[in-house]
Structure formats: structure tokens, C-alpha cells
Amino acid sequence: MDTLDQEIHARFIVERVMTRGGRHDWQTLLELYGKERVRDEAVTIRCLDPRTVHYLMVYFDLAESAFRCSRAEQLYRGQVPGLLC
């Protein structure tokens, strides 16, 4: 596969921008998908680092329990240091 489809691979794109992108990338992401779609994709991502989760909690005004990665972290606590998954 040579290219990413913006719709088919939305969750992957959102996850990469959130964990590796900068401010400009974040703005591009919001322009591309909109705040609601980015939020909906973010809460379903399996693994996010704690710093990203806390930023998203503040930005979207969500509880940590809203994120799939925080619920999974409770099951796998300590297996992958530094990740909520």
C-alpha cells in the first residue's frame, strides 16, 4: 500500500498526529476532520502516552475514563511502561 486514505485510515492519522505531530499538524488535523471527529477517534485509540491523554482530556473536556486506552491500561498495568494501553 503506497498511500493513506483519509477516511479509511482516519484513526491511524489522528493517533500519529496526536503522538508525534506539532501545533501546525494539530491545526491541519482539526481542519481536515473537525473537532468532533477528532474527539471520536481519539477516545477509541488503544495506546496513548499519558501526556497525550491528559492534553486531550483538557482540550475536549473529557474524563480519563472516556478513553479506551485508560480502560485498557487498568487491565495491562505495568506491562508497557509509559503507555496507557
C-alpha positions as a Markdown table, in Angstrom:
| # | Residue | x | y | z |
|---|---|---|---|---|
| 1 | Met | 0.0 | 0.0 | 0.0 |
| 2 | Asp | 1.5 | 3.3 | -1.1 |
| 3 | Thr | -0.9 | 5.9 | 0.3 |
| 4 | Leu | -3.2 | 6.5 | 3.2 |
| 5 | Asp | -6.9 | 7.1 | 2.6 |
| 6 | Gln | -8.1 | 10.0 | 4.8 |
| 7 | Glu | -11.3 | 8.2 | 5.7 |
| 8 | Ile | -10.3 | 4.6 | 5.9 |
| 9 | His | -7.2 | 5.4 | 7.9 |
| 10 | Ala | -8.6 | 8.3 | 10.0 |
| 11 | Arg | -7.8 | 6.7 | 13.4 |
| 12 | Phe | -4.2 | 5.9 | 12.4 |
| 13 | Ile | -3.7 | 9.5 | 11.1 |
| 14 | Val | -5.3 | 11.0 | 14.3 |
| 15 | Glu | -3.1 | 8.9 | 16.5 |
| 16 | Arg | 0.1 | 9.7 | 14.7 |
| 17 | Val | -0.6 | 13.4 | 14.7 |
| 18 | Met | -1.5 | 13.4 | 18.4 |
| 19 | Thr | 1.6 | 11.5 | 19.5 |
| 20 | Arg | 4.2 | 12.8 | 17.0 |
| 21 | Gly | 2.9 | 15.9 | 15.4 |
| 22 | Gly | 3.3 | 19.6 | 16.3 |
| 23 | Arg | 1.0 | 22.5 | 16.6 |
| 24 | His | 0.7 | 23.0 | 12.9 |
| 25 | Asp | -0.1 | 19.3 | 12.4 |
| 26 | Trp | -2.8 | 19.6 | 15.1 |
| 27 | Gln | -4.4 | 22.5 | 13.3 |
| 28 | Thr | -4.3 | 20.7 | 10.0 |
| 29 | Leu | -5.9 | 17.7 | 11.7 |
| 30 | Leu | -8.8 | 19.8 | 13.0 |
| 31 | Glu | -9.3 | 21.4 | 9.6 |
| 32 | Leu | -9.4 | 18.0 | 7.9 |
| 33 | Tyr | -11.7 | 16.1 | 10.3 |
| 34 | Gly | -13.3 | 18.7 | 12.6 |
| 35 | Lys | -13.1 | 18.8 | 16.4 |
| 36 | Glu | -16.0 | 16.2 | 16.9 |
| 37 | Arg | -14.5 | 13.6 | 14.6 |
| 38 | Val | -11.0 | 14.0 | 16.1 |
| 39 | Arg | -12.5 | 13.6 | 19.6 |
| 40 | Asp | -14.5 | 10.5 | 18.5 |
| 41 | Glu | -11.4 | 8.9 | 17.0 |
| 42 | Ala | -9.2 | 9.8 | 20.0 |
| 43 | Val | -11.3 | 8.1 | 22.6 |
| 44 | Thr | -11.2 | 4.8 | 20.6 |
| 45 | Ile | -7.3 | 4.6 | 20.2 |
| 46 | Arg | -5.9 | 1.7 | 22.2 |
| 47 | Cys | -2.5 | 3.1 | 23.2 |
| 48 | Leu | -1.7 | 6.7 | 24.0 |
| 49 | Asp | 1.0 | 8.1 | 26.3 |
| 50 | Pro | -0.2 | 9.7 | 29.5 |
| 51 | Arg | 0.9 | 13.2 | 28.3 |
| 52 | Thr | -1.3 | 13.0 | 25.2 |
| 53 | Val | -4.2 | 11.6 | 27.2 |
| 54 | His | -4.0 | 14.5 | 29.7 |
| 55 | Tyr | -3.8 | 17.1 | 26.9 |
| 56 | Leu | -6.9 | 15.5 | 25.2 |
| 57 | Met | -8.8 | 15.4 | 28.5 |
| 58 | Val | -8.3 | 19.2 | 28.9 |
| 59 | Tyr | -8.8 | 20.1 | 25.2 |
| 60 | Phe | -12.0 | 18.0 | 24.8 |
| 61 | Asp | -13.2 | 18.4 | 28.5 |
| 62 | Leu | -13.4 | 14.6 | 29.0 |
| 63 | Ala | -12.7 | 12.3 | 31.9 |
| 64 | Glu | -9.8 | 9.9 | 31.7 |
| 65 | Ser | -12.3 | 7.0 | 31.8 |
| 66 | Ala | -13.7 | 8.2 | 28.4 |
| 67 | Phe | -10.5 | 7.0 | 26.7 |
| 68 | Arg | -10.2 | 3.3 | 25.6 |
| 69 | Cys | -6.5 | 3.4 | 26.4 |
| 70 | Ser | -7.1 | 4.3 | 30.0 |
| 71 | Arg | -9.6 | 1.4 | 30.4 |
| 72 | Ala | -7.1 | -1.0 | 28.8 |
| 73 | Glu | -4.3 | 0.3 | 31.0 |
| 74 | Gln | -6.2 | -1.0 | 34.0 |
| 75 | Leu | -6.0 | -4.5 | 32.6 |
| 76 | Tyr | -2.4 | -4.4 | 31.5 |
| 77 | Arg | -0.9 | -2.1 | 34.2 |
| 78 | Gly | 2.9 | -2.3 | 34.2 |
| 79 | Gln | 3.4 | -4.4 | 31.1 |
| 80 | Val | 4.3 | -1.4 | 28.8 |
| 81 | Pro | 5.9 | 1.4 | 30.9 |
| 82 | Gly | 5.0 | 4.8 | 29.8 |
| 83 | Leu | 1.9 | 3.9 | 27.7 |
| 84 | Leu | -1.7 | 3.7 | 28.6 |
| 85 | Cys | -2.7 | 0.5 | 26.8 |
